[in-house]
Amino acid sequence: MRDTFFKLQPYLDTFKCLEIAPLHRPVLPKEHPNTRYLDLLSTEELKAHFLNDPNINNDDIVEVHYVHKGQPYQELVNGEKFGLIIASHVIEHVPNLIKWLNEIESILEDDGKLQLAIPDKRYCFDFRRRLTDISDVMGAYLEDRKKPDPRIVYEHFLYVPNEICNDPVKHHNGEVSHEFTITKEYHELALHFAKESLHTYIDTHCWVWTPESFIKLMAMLFEYNLIKLQVAAEETILTQINTYEFYITMRK
């Protein structure tokens, strides 16, 4: 399905193209002269961080062109513009959704597009969590949030214990029980990480969506002039049977 959605041509032949946080599985071809990669860590830092991770081959980690340390994207990329920006399983981790989408828009060509692969909460470990509401997004925007909020961290560790099912096939087949009891153990674990998040960055899914809830939220943000990117309905691919992600294209 990814090969069907991510149509790299003619963008690669015409524009510089950017992929955000591809790690070891980039969509954009590594050797193409118009390919650029952006991440929060340098290549060396990524290799050190994932050195002992059995799921990631260090040799496959991409060469990062832009290391983001909080500066505006326009400054980070030295004023470059991109015809295509790809972010696969990135947007749900972004602490300040509105700001991030506006940063993306600021480095897109006038006819450029942002392509996103996003987990569908119904078929992954987020299935017990509530859907993101516009009030959640506005809170992060008004606070100019730089890292996941303690409430979000608490919710994540409360409803996503280690033994939770992350098999989309079982979710689609109705084999996963939605019954759940919050135990003292889960609470204490969630509270521990929520406290940690007060002074360190705890990576979680900050936002939880279905395709329909994501599209509805983006429409509201666009209508209220909070973002300048709009979902291209004709390029949307809803979550397919036995999978756990959907695909969205956004344009200026």
C-alpha positions in Angstrom: 0.0 0.0 0.0 2.9 2.4 0.7 4.2 2.0 -2.8 0.7 2.8 -4.1 0.5 6.0 -2.0 3.9 7.5 -2.1 4.2 8.7 -5.7 7.7 10.2 -5.7 7.7 11.1 -9.4 7.7 13.7 -10.9 8.7 15.5 -7.6 12.1 14.0 -7.3 12.9 14.9 -10.9 11.8 18.5 -10.4 12.2 19.6 -6.7 14.3 18.9 -3.7 12.3 16.4 -1.5 12.5 16.0 2.3 11.7 13.1 4.5 11.3 13.6 8.3 12.7 10.9 10.7 13.1 8.0 8.2 15.7 6.3 10.5 16.5 3.0 8.7 13.5 2.7 6.4 13.3 5.8 4.2 10.7 6.2 1.5 12.9 8.6 -0.5 15.8 6.9 -2.2 19.1 7.4 -0.4 21.2 8.1 -3.4 19.0 10.5 -5.3 20.6 14.0 -5.5 17.2 15.7 -4.6 16.7 13.6 -1.4 17.1 15.3 2.0 16.5 13.8 5.5 15.6 15.6 8.7 15.8 14.2 12.2 16.1 15.3 15.9 19.5 13.5 16.1 22.5 13.3 13.8 23.4 10.1 12.0 26.1 9.4 14.6 23.7 10.1 17.5 21.0 7.8 15.9 23.5 5.0 15.4 24.6 5.3 19.1 21.1 5.4 20.3 20.0 2.3 18.4 23.3 0.4 18.6 21.8 -2.5 20.7 18.3 -2.5 19.1 17.9 -5.9 17.4 15.2 -4.4 15.1 17.4 -1.8 13.5 20.5 -2.4 11.4 22.9 0.5 12.1 24.2 0.3 8.5 20.7 1.1 7.2 20.3 4.3 9.2 20.2 7.3 6.7 22.7 10.2 6.5 20.8 13.1 8.1 21.1 16.4 6.3 19.2 18.6 8.9 19.4 18.1 12.6 16.5 19.9 14.3 17.2 21.4 17.7 14.2 23.6 18.0 15.0 26.3 15.4 12.4 27.3 12.8 12.4 24.9 9.8 13.2 27.8 7.4 16.3 28.6 9.3 17.3 24.9 9.7 17.1 24.3 5.9 18.7 27.6 5.0 15.7 28.9 3.1 15.3 25.8 0.9 11.9 24.9 -0.4 10.7 21.3 -1.0 8.2 20.0 -3.5 7.4 16.9 -1.5 7.7 16.3 2.3 7.2 12.8 3.7 6.6 12.0 7.4 5.7 8.3 8.1 4.5 7.7 11.7 5.9 11.1 12.8 2.9 13.4 13.2 1.4 11.5 16.1 4.6 12.1 18.1 4.8 15.9 17.5 4.1 17.8 20.8 2.7 20.9 19.1 0.7 19.9 16.1 -0.4 23.3 14.8 3.1 24.7 15.0 4.6 21.7 13.3 2.1 21.9 10.3 2.9 25.6 9.9 6.6 24.9 10.0 6.1 22.3 7.2 4.0 24.8 5.2 6.8 27.4 5.5 9.3 25.2 3.6 6.9 23.8 1.0 6.9 24.9 -2.6 3.6 26.7 -3.6 2.4 23.5 -5.4 4.2 21.1 -3.0 2.6 18.5 -0.8 3.0 16.8 2.6 2.4 13.1 2.6 1.7 11.3 5.9 1.4 7.7 7.1 -0.5 7.7 10.4 -1.5 4.9 12.7 -5.2 4.1 13.1 -5.9 3.9 16.8 -8.4 1.1 16.4 -5.9 -1.4 15.1 -2.7 -0.6 17.2 -1.7 -0.3 20.8 -3.6 3.0 21.1 -7.0 1.2 20.8 -8.0 1.9 24.4 -7.1 5.6 24.3 -9.6 8.3 23.6 -9.6 10.2 20.3 -7.8 13.5 20.1 -10.1 16.5 20.4 -9.4 20.1 19.1 -9.2 21.2 22.7 -6.1 19.0 23.2 -4.5 20.4 20.1 -5.3 24.0 21.1 -3.8 23.5 24.6 -0.5 22.4 23.1 -0.5 25.3 20.7 -1.3 28.0 23.3 1.3 26.5 25.7 3.8 26.4 22.8 4.5 22.8 24.0 8.0 21.5 23.4 7.6 17.9 24.7 4.7 15.6 25.5 2.4 16.9 28.3 2.4 14.8 31.5 -1.3 14.1 31.1 -0.6 12.5 27.7 2.3 10.5 29.1 0.2 9.3 32.0 -2.6 8.3 29.6 -0.2 6.4 27.3 1.4 4.3 30.0 -2.0 3.8 31.7 -3.8 2.4 28.7 -0.8 0.9 26.7 0.8 -1.7 29.1 3.6 -3.9 27.7 1.3 -6.9 27.1 -1.1 -5.0 24.9 -2.0 -6.4 21.5 -0.4 -4.5 18.6 -1.4 -7.1 15.9 -3.7 -5.4 13.4 -5.0 -8.7 12.0 -6.3 -9.7 15.5 -7.9 -6.2 15.9 -9.6 -6.4 12.5 -10.9 -9.9 13.3 -12.4 -8.8 16.6 -10.0 -11.1 18.6 -8.9 -8.3 21.0 -11.0 -7.6 24.1 -11.7 -4.0 24.9 -12.5 -4.7 28.5 -9.9 -3.2 30.7 -9.5 -2.5 34.4 -7.1 0.2 35.6 -5.0 -1.5 38.3 -2.8 0.1 40.9 0.2 -1.3 39.1 -0.8 0.5 35.8 -1.5 3.7 37.7 1.9 3.7 39.5 3.8 3.0 36.2 1.9 5.8 34.4 2.5 8.2 37.3 6.2 7.4 37.3 6.6 8.3 33.7 4.3 11.3 33.9 6.6 12.7 36.7 9.6 11.9 34.6 8.1 13.9 31.8 8.2 17.1 33.9 11.9 17.4 33.3 12.8 15.0 30.5 11.4 14.1 27.0 9.3 11.0 27.2 8.4 9.9 23.6 4.7 8.9 23.2 1.9 9.2 20.8 0.7 12.7 21.6 -2.3 12.4 19.3 -4.7 9.5 18.6 -6.8 9.3 15.4 -9.0 7.3 13.1 -8.9 8.5 9.4 -12.3 10.2 9.9 -11.3 12.0 13.1 -8.0 13.2 11.6 -9.7 14.6 8.5 -12.4 16.3 10.6 -9.8 17.9 12.9 -7.7 19.1 10.0 -10.7 20.7 8.3 -11.5 22.6 11.5 -7.9 23.8 11.9 -7.9 25.0 8.3 -11.4 26.7 8.5 -10.3 28.5 11.7 -7.1 29.8 9.9 -4.8 27.9 12.3 -3.1 26.0 9.5 -2.6 26.7 5.8 -2.5 23.1 4.7 -5.6 21.3 3.6 -6.3 17.5 3.2 -6.5 16.4 -0.4 -9.5 14.0 -0.2 -8.8 12.5 -3.6 -5.4 11.3 -2.4 -6.5 9.9 1.0 -6.2 6.1 1.5 -8.3 4.8 4.4 -7.0 2.0 6.6 -7.1 -1.3 4.7 -8.2 -4.6 6.0 -5.6 -6.2 8.4 -3.4 -3.1 8.4 -3.1 -0.4 11.0 -2.2 2.8 9.1 -3.9 5.3 6.8 -2.4 7.8 4.3 -3.1 11.5 4.0 -1.9 14.1 1.5 -2.0 17.8 2.5 -1.5 20.8 0.2 -1.3 24.5 0.5 
